[in-house]
Amino acid sequence: MIKRVDHIAIAVNSADDALSVFDNLFGLKADHMEQIPDQGVKAAIVRVGDTNIEFIEPTDPEGGVAKFIEKRGEGIHHICIEVDNIEEELRSLAARGVELIDKQARKGLAGKIGFLHPRATKGVLIELVQKV
């Protein structure tokens, strides 16, 4: 079951620069910053009310986020939706023929995660997360 929008991720060349902009404009500061080697990114989380903005900076020039920025420029990368049971959600979606990037959940910054392919969601990359 869907609970809420957990975060909106923005792909940026520099998380530090993005944080500076959002601090100067809105007084928002990072709650957490972490390197995620298996995803090839450095991620910074900024809390905004009941949700978060996640700035993702590529650390691997061959990684997906680096390629995203190279092709499309900086901007919204994905929307993350919190669910109760990610394995159940992924199974249910697969059974309905939804194209998945992750057929099984894996560890992510926000908890156990899995991505749906943008072809299944009108061009929007959707991440599901189950908080652990």
Summary of the structure (lengths in Angstrom):
residues: 132
radius of gyration: 14.6
end to end distance: 15.6
largest distance: 46.1
contacts: 394
relative contact order: 0.20
helix: 28%
strand: 43%
